[in-house]
Amino acid sequence: MKIFVTGVNGQLGYDVVNRLAARGHHCVGSDITGAYHGAQDGTAVCSADYVQLDITDAQAVARVIGNVKPDAVIHCAAWTAVDAAEEGENRAKVHAINGEGTRHIAQACKENSAKLLYISTDYVFDGQGDQPWKADDQHYAPLNVYGQSKLEGEQAVSGTLENYFIVRIAWVFGKNGKNFIKTMLNVGKTHDTVRVVNDQIGTPTYTYDLARLLADMIESDKYGYYHATNEGGYISWYDFTREIYRQAGMATQVLPVTTAEYGLSKAARPINSRLDKSKLRTAGFEPLPAWQDALNRYLKEIGEI
C-alpha cells in the first residue's frame, strides 16, 4: 500500500512511518517543517519520502494528497500542547490545526478514495466519573480548548467520510519528542522529592506499540471508533511516576497530591481518562502489551536503564 502519514516529526508519526516502512509499505511522510528530522537524536531509520505540508492550507492539502494518491492516510499531525492551547491567540491556531486541518485531510481522502485513520483523545469526553469510556460513547463535553478542537476533528472525519478509523489514545510517550516520562526523569535527577497528582486516572500509551496496532488497522477494513492504550490496568500519574523511578533505579520520593492541590495547569484536566479497549478484541485486533513492560522497553530505548 501507499500510505501518507502526517506529523512524522512527532512522537507517534515517527514510529508509525517506521513501522509501515518495515512492513514494506510505500510511505510518504509530511510535517510542517521543511525536512524529515527522524528521531531527535538523529537515529532515523526510515527512508520514507517526505513532503512539507501545512494542514491548515486547504489548497496545499488537496494538491499534495492529490499528487501522492495514497491508498490510505494516517493523520497524526496535531496541536498537542494542552496548556498553551488556552492562551489567547493560540486558541484560533489550535482549532485551525486540529479541527479545520483535519477537515482538509478528510476532504482530500474523499476526493482520492483513500481510507483515513485519525488519532483522537480521551479529552473529547468530560473526564468525570469512574467508569471507562467506551469507544462508541458519544457523551462529548470537552473540558478545554484542546479537547474541543480534537472533537471538531472527529466530527470533520465522520461528517465527510463513510468509512474511517477514529482511534482515541491517552498519556502518550515515545522516543521522538517531549513526554511525561522524560520530564519526570529530568526532575527526579535534580530533586529529592516531587509532587504528582493522584486523582487523575488512566493508562499510558507507548507509541512504538501503538504504531503496530495502527498498521494492523490500516491494513484492514474494520472501520469505526476504537480506544487504544497499553494494557496493565488503570493508574494515576502518581502511580506511573513511582514505577518510572523504580524501574530507573532512582530514589526520588514521590508525594501524592490532588489536582486542586497541584494547581499549576492552565487547562482543566480530566479526572477520568479510563478508556475501554474491549472493542479491539471484538474486532480481532491484538491489544497492546502491559504498560509496565512498555515502560521497561522504553527506558531501555532512551538509555535510562
KAJOFEN-V919462 format. One line per field, one symbol per residue. phi: phi as a letter, one per 30 degrees, with the letter a starting at -180 (. if undefined). psi: psi as a letter, one per 30 degrees, with the letter a starting at -180 (. if undefined). A space follows every 10 residues. Layout:
phi->???
psi->???
This chain:
phi->.cbcbcidcc edeedddddd dddjddcbcb adddbddidd cicecccddb bdacddcedd ddddddddhd dabcccdadb dddddddgdd edddddddcd eddddddddd dchcdbcccb adddcdicib cdddecdbdd aedbdedddd dededddddc cccacbccba hdbadckdad dddddddddb bdbbcbdbcc cabdbddddd eddddedddc bddkcbcbbd djjdbcdded dddeddddic cedccdbded ddhcddcdcd dccdcdcddd dedicddddd dddddddddd dcicb
psi->lkkkklhfgl eeeeeeeeee efggljkjll lflfljfalf gghkfkgklk kkkjffjeee eeeeeeeeil flkjjfklkg jeefffjcff eeeeeeeede eeeeeeeeee fghkkkjkka lffflfglag kkklegkhik ikfleeeeee eeeeeeeffe leklkjjkll hkkleilkle eeeeeeefff kelkkkkggk kakljkeeee eeeeeeeffl gilaklkjll aflklleeee eeeeeeefhk gkkkkkllee eegfkekkkk ejgkkjgffe eefgkklllk feeeeeeeee eggf.
